[in-house]
Amino acid sequence: VDTRVAAIFRRDRPILPRGDTVIEADDEVFFIAAREDIRAVMSELRRVDQSNKRVVIAGGGQIGERLAEAIESRYQVKIIEMNPARCRYLSDTLDSTVVLQGSASDRDLMLEENIAQADIFLALTNDDEANIMSSLLAKRLGARKVMTIINNPAYVDLVQGGEIDIALSPQLATIGTLLAHVRRGDIVSVHSLRRGAAEAIEAIAHGDARSSKVIGKPIETIDLPPGTTIGAIIRDDQVIIAHSDTVIEAGDHVILFVVDKKYIRDVEKLFHVGLSFF
């Protein structure tokens, strides 16, 4: 499997991986690979343990419904939802998902539904406090992995890494879409990483060897800003994992990882097309 580790965060400090870099326990690893190879890479990075079979979702809104619909054929899924009418709708709409009316913050209900046997608990309501409280309760009652949506991005860093395993902010995902429209240079896509502390950028290489700072050059010779790595190149729908001798061609979509946002402007300038270089 051809893959590239683009960045590592260890105890909140960025590490640019090199050939002799060793991944340690609890490292946060950002890698890039072709879609069909993602599962193979993930299996190498995660610990060897039982597969996830039992999923409990707190919140039967659109997100909870869509998630249950996507996974119920492969997993044992339960949804806990407060609204009786919504519960009836979910029961009629979903095929095999068990729908329970009640609060995921109700300790007795959680015990009755054997939350200790849950492989994954997801809090997906629109109420940050309810999500946090139900996630903490699920973890303390024995759920193996706990994930929660936090609509206020300021809360994400406060809760993640403690009893809540993964905290996600929809707002930060939306910010990535907006950033693509305000970035300079030919930046077509931006994804916010680590709750906004870093970015993954997709940029198009335009021009030729004379007018571009990147076209026609092996990656190892490109003067990248500090904390920046090129993870992959998309060329004519083909994903090319970047190596030191990979040469960027006109029209390539270049995927870059930037671990320090103060260098974003330098990345933008890198993909500006000048009149010519002599």
C-alpha positions, 0 to 999 in steps of 0.5 A, spaced: 500 500 500 502 506 497 501 511 503 504 518 506 504 520 513 504 527 512 504 530 519 504 527 526 502 531 532 505 528 539 502 532 545 499 537 541 506 539 538 507 538 530 512 533 528 514 533 520 515 525 519 522 523 516 524 516 514 527 515 521 521 518 524 517 513 529 510 513 531 509 512 538 502 511 542 497 516 542 500 520 536 495 523 532 497 521 525 495 525 519 496 520 512 494 520 505 492 514 501 488 512 495 481 511 497 481 504 496 487 503 501 484 507 507 482 501 511 488 497 510 492 503 512 487 504 518 488 497 520 496 498 521 495 504 525 490 502 530 490 497 536 488 490 535 482 489 538 475 487 537 471 490 531 465 495 532 459 491 532 454 495 537 453 502 536 448 507 540 446 514 537 443 519 542 439 524 538 434 522 532 435 528 528 437 528 521 445 526 522 443 520 527 438 518 522 443 518 516 448 515 520 443 509 522 441 508 515 448 508 513 450 503 518 444 499 520 446 493 515 453 492 518 452 493 525 447 493 531 444 500 532 440 503 537 437 510 537 435 514 543 430 520 541 426 524 546 421 526 541 415 521 541 413 523 534 420 523 531 421 516 534 415 513 530 418 516 524 424 513 525 421 506 527 417 506 520 423 509 516 429 505 518 430 497 517 433 494 523 435 500 528 432 499 535 429 506 536 428 508 544 424 514 547 428 517 552 434 521 554 441 519 553 442 522 560 438 518 564 442 513 567 437 508 569 435 507 561 443 507 559 444 501 564 437 498 562 440 498 555 446 495 556 451 501 555 457 497 557 456 493 552 456 498 546 462 499 542 461 506 540 456 511 543 455 517 539 452 524 541 449 527 535 443 532 538 443 539 537 445 541 544 452 541 546 451 540 554 446 534 553 451 531 548 457 532 553 453 530 559 450 523 555 457 522 553 461 522 559 455 518 562 456 513 557 463 513 558 463 512 565 458 506 564 463 502 560 462 504 553 468 503 549 469 509 545 465 515 545 464 520 540 460 527 540 458 533 536 460 540 539 456 545 535 461 551 539 468 549 536 471 553 543 468 547 547 472 542 542 479 542 545 476 542 552 472 535 552 477 531 547 482 527 550 479 526 556 473 521 557 470 523 550 475 520 545 473 524 539 469 531 539 467 534 532 465 541 530 460 541 524 462 549 524 470 547 523 468 543 517 464 548 514 469 553 515 474 549 510 469 550 505 469 557 506 476 558 506 477 555 499 473 561 497 477 566 500 484 563 500 489 567 494 492 563 489 489 557 485 486 554 492 480 549 490 479 546 497 481 547 504 480 542 510 481 545 517 484 540 521 485 539 529 480 544 531 482 549 526 490 549 528 492 546 521 490 545 514 490 540 508 490 544 502 488 542 495 491 547 490 492 547 482 499 547 479 498 552 473 503 555 468 509 552 466 516 551 468 518 558 467 512 561 470 511 557 476 515 555 482 513 548 482 511 545 475 517 541 473 521 540 479 522 534 484 518 535 490 525 535 494 527 541 490 521 545 492 522 551 497 516 549 501 514 553 507 516 551 514 511 545 517 509 544 510 509 537 506 506 535 500 502 529 501 499 527 494 498 529 487 491 528 483 493 527 476 487 525 471 483 522 476 489 518 478 492 519 485 500 519 486 502 519 493 508 524 493 515 522 494 522 526 494 523 525 486 515 526 484 515 531 479 509 536 479 506 537 472 501 543 469 494 541 471 496 537 477 492 538 484 497 538 489 495 536 496 499 539 502 499 539 509 500 545 513 501 544 521 502 552 522 497 556 519 502 562 519 505 560 513 498 559 509 500 565 505 506 563 503 503 556 500 498 561 497 504 565 494 507 558 492 502 557 487 501 564 484 503 564 476 508 569 475 510 572 468 516 568 467 522 566 471 529 567 467 
